[in-house]
């Protein structure tokens, strides 16, 4: 099941931070507690760990971007490896050819 990770309350009085650097890319498989991102607050630069094991589906805040407590930082895909997002379109199905036409038997021929 897809999930998301929101910027947590990292300290007393901290309401926002700036994404310094992403330590993962979209499509990467991550382990529980693996460092995902470095975020700078008024007081420090902190590395935020992954709350789940899975596949990074989408990074929602670019490096250098500001994030507020509660904003989605990253979305995770399915455990099977597919990033979250729209389902790919099904491949087109070739039409089934019509059955061959029956050829009438010649007069006087025996049935098969």
Residue pairs with C-beta under 8 A, 6 or more apart in sequence:
1 78
1 79
2 57
2 75
2 76
2 77
2 78
2 84
3 51
3 52
3 54
3 75
3 76
4 72
4 74
4 75
4 76
5 36
5 48
5 50
5 51
5 52
5 72
5 73
5 74
5 75
5 76
6 70
6 71
6 72
6 73
7 17
7 39
7 48
7 67
7 68
7 69
7 70
7 71
7 72
7 73
8 48
8 69
9 69
10 17
10 39
10 41
10 46
10 48
11 41
11 43
13 42
14 41
14 42
14 43
14 69
15 68
15 69
16 41
16 66
16 67
16 68
16 69
17 39
17 40
17 41
17 46
17 66
17 67
18 39
18 40
18 64
18 65
18 66
18 67
19 37
19 38
19 39
19 61
19 62
19 63
19 64
19 65
19 66
19 67
19 73
20 37
20 38
20 39
20 40
20 45
20 63
21 37
21 38
21 63
22 36
22 37
22 59
22 63
23 35
23 36
23 37
23 38
23 47
24 30
24 34
24 36
24 37
24 56
24 59
24 74
25 56
25 59
26 56
26 57
26 58
26 59
26 83
27 55
27 56
27 83
28 55
28 56
29 54
29 55
29 56
29 81
30 36
30 50
30 53
30 54
30 55
30 56
30 76
31 50
31 53
32 49
32 50
32 51
32 52
32 53
33 49
33 50
34 49
34 50
35 47
35 48
35 49
35 50
36 47
36 48
36 49
36 50
36 56
36 73
36 74
37 47
37 48
37 73
37 74
38 45
38 46
38 47
38 48
39 45
39 46
39 48
39 67
40 46
48 73
52 76
53 79
54 76
54 77
54 78
54 79
55 76
55 77
55 78
55 79
55 81
55 82
55 83
56 74
56 75
56 76
56 77
56 83
57 74
57 75
57 76
57 77
57 83
57 84
57 85
58 74
58 75
58 83
58 84
58 85
59 73
59 74
60 71
60 72
60 73
60 74
60 75
61 67
61 71
61 73
67 73
75 84
76 84
77 83
77 84
77 85
78 84
105 111
